[in-house]
Amino acid sequence: MAYIPLEILMRQSPSVYKLALAAAERANEINEGSKPLVQCTSKKVTSIAMQEFAEGHFSVEVKKEKKKK
């Protein structure tokens, strides 16, 4: 399994929770047949997705919600 330091991942994501959701979504896409965007020695889709995120191939979008009055 590839080791990707959390510090590198957190530079591109405002929250660990949103990072986990985005990586899980990308891992599912890879598992369903989408080609990986990076060459990785790991065959685990989660590790591949995290490597793609660390290299900047996809990012987490932050939507600002309007406060309800």
C-alpha positions in Angstrom: 0.0 0.0 0.0 1.3 3.4 -0.9 1.9 5.8 1.9 0.7 9.3 1.3 1.3 11.8 4.1 -1.8 13.4 5.5 -0.1 16.8 5.3 0.1 16.6 1.5 -3.5 15.6 1.3 -4.7 18.4 3.6 -3.0 21.1 1.4 -5.7 20.4 -1.2 -8.7 19.7 1.0 -10.3 21.9 3.7 -11.5 18.8 5.7 -10.6 15.2 6.2 -14.2 14.3 5.9 -14.7 15.8 2.5 -11.4 14.3 1.3 -12.6 10.8 2.4 -15.9 11.3 0.5 -14.2 12.5 -2.7 -11.6 9.7 -2.6 -14.3 7.1 -2.0 -16.3 8.4 -4.9 -13.2 8.3 -7.2 -12.3 4.8 -5.9 -15.8 3.6 -6.9 -15.4 5.1 -10.4 -12.0 3.3 -10.7 -13.6 0.1 -9.4 -16.4 0.4 -12.0 -13.9 0.5 -14.9 -12.6 4.1 -15.1 -8.9 4.3 -16.0 -6.6 5.5 -13.2 -5.0 8.9 -13.9 -1.7 7.9 -12.3 0.6 5.0 -12.5 0.6 3.4 -9.0 2.2 0.2 -7.8 -0.8 -0.5 -5.6 -3.8 -2.4 -7.1 -6.1 -1.1 -4.4 -8.6 1.4 -5.8 -8.6 3.5 -2.6 -4.8 3.9 -2.7 -5.0 4.8 -6.4 -7.6 7.5 -5.7 -5.6 9.0 -2.9 -2.5 9.1 -5.1 -4.5 10.9 -7.8 -5.7 13.4 -5.2 -2.2 14.0 -3.8 -0.9 14.6 -7.4 -3.7 17.1 -8.0 -5.7 15.2 -10.7 -9.0 15.9 -8.9 -10.0 18.1 -6.0 -12.7 18.7 -3.4 -15.3 21.4 -4.2 -16.5 23.4 -1.2 -19.9 24.8 -1.5 -20.9 27.6 0.8 -24.4 27.2 2.1 -26.6 30.2 2.8 -27.6 30.5 6.4 -31.4 30.1 7.0 -33.1 32.8 8.9 
